[in-house]
Amino acid sequence: MKTVLVTGASSGFGNRVAEKLLDEGYSVYAAARRVEKMADIEAKGAHILRMDVTDNGSVEARVAQVIKEQGRIDVLFNNAGYGSIGPIECVPLEEIKRQYEVNVFGMARLIKAVLPHMRQERSGLIINTASMVGRFSIAVMGWYASTKYAIEGMSDALRMEVKPFGISVVVIEPGVVKTEFDDVAFAALDKLEEPEDYKALVAGFRKFFQKGYEKAPGSESTADAVVRAIKAKRPKTRYATTTDARVLPKLRRWLPDRLFDSMILREFK
Ligand SMILES: NC(=O)c1ccc[n+]([C@@H]2O[C@H](COP(=O)([O-])OP(=O)(O)OC[C@H]3O[C@@H](n4cnc5c(N)ncnc54)[C@H](OP(=O)(O)O)[C@@H]3O)[C@@H](O)[C@H]2O)c1
């Protein structure tokens, strides 16, 4: 059975994907910082890895461990990430950098660590979690969205580069999904000290975001899409995993910029 390395496996999509793969008999290496939150999947047979994706040494050592123990990594589900939200001017530069360290450079570290092995094997699958906000951006989510745009752009290039080696690249694009994502994002928003000029925008966004997550679906359809991609002979290049993620990017493409802007800002009112 295939060996799959899942990052961000301590909650949300990563945890659910790990669980589903274990149920189907895959050999699963589950990575995150909070190893205590992976006791549920450890009990089902997952190999638990303490990994901070911002730390080169941590990523390289854990990937080497999987290869040493299994002789292979067939699939990387490159999924660890978080959203630190706030207006562009208000998010501290250090926080912007931290978000890139996790969402973009963390993904880069994993890709660089697994590719020499996958190239040698002439097979492999890399699944990168982006977002519907990697296809369009909205106020107060700009820096987070920019990390997801980066993932989309990088993944398209990678797909072309590694095709000759028998390696596939897939992008997962969820919409609003109830995981721990919104708790982390709200915690970041709570810490923000925005100038008076931005108060109404942030308050409007907060209501809009809260409402969205109150009625959001759970991680099931996204986890199912990841498992489908893993099982497919020829996986799709992109999986938009929720209804909003299928509809909103299309709407964004059809509508002129300013019309889309006012539609979103009206939602904040
Ligand atoms: N939920 C949504 O609405 C939504 C929509 C679109 C895209 N996404 C994306 O989906 C991915 C998974 O998010 P989720 O919704 O499942 O959120 P989640 O429940 O908060 O899970 C995030 C995971 O990322 C891990 N992580 C964060 N920082 C890390 C670091 N420095 N090193 C290692 N692991 C780290 C966390 O583990 P530890 O804290 O234990 O390390 C956790 O397991 C993210 O890339 C997110 O941007 C989510």
The ligand as an ORCA input file, in Angstrom:
! r2SCAN-3c Opt
* xyz 0 1
  N     -10.919     25.889      6.537
  C     -11.007     26.724      5.526
  O     -11.979     27.480      5.404
  C      -9.925     26.726      4.479
  C     -10.254     27.215      3.209
  C      -9.295     27.212      2.214
  C      -8.032     26.723      2.466
  N      -7.706     26.273      3.716
  C      -6.340     25.764      3.910
  O      -6.416     24.409      4.315
  C      -5.221     24.062      5.010
  C      -5.592     23.309      6.271
  O      -6.344     24.185      7.090
  P      -7.581     23.708      7.974
  O      -8.772     24.398      7.482
  O      -7.591     22.246      8.105
  O      -7.191     24.460      9.342
  P      -6.755     23.917     10.775
  O      -7.794     23.024     11.319
  O      -6.387     25.145     11.540
  O      -5.434     23.066     10.459
  C      -4.199     23.686     10.155
  C      -3.085     22.665     10.306
  O      -1.846     23.289      9.926
  C      -0.864     22.978     10.894
  N       0.174     24.006     11.008
  C       0.007     25.342     11.171
  N       1.201     25.935     11.312
  C       2.148     24.951     11.232
  C       3.568     24.926     11.310
  N       4.297     26.018     11.503
  N       4.197     23.714     11.203
  C       3.494     22.584     11.018
  N       2.147     22.546     10.934
  C       1.497     23.724     11.048
  C      -1.636     22.862     12.209
  O      -0.933     21.999     13.106
  P      -0.156     22.470     14.420
  O      -0.738     23.781     14.866
  O      -0.401     21.346     15.384
  O       1.273     22.543     13.984
  C      -2.925     22.184     11.746
  O      -2.782     20.789     11.763
  C      -4.475     25.361      5.230
  O      -3.433     25.463      4.278
  C      -5.524     26.424      4.991
  O      -4.957     27.647      4.547
  C      -8.630     26.244      4.722
*
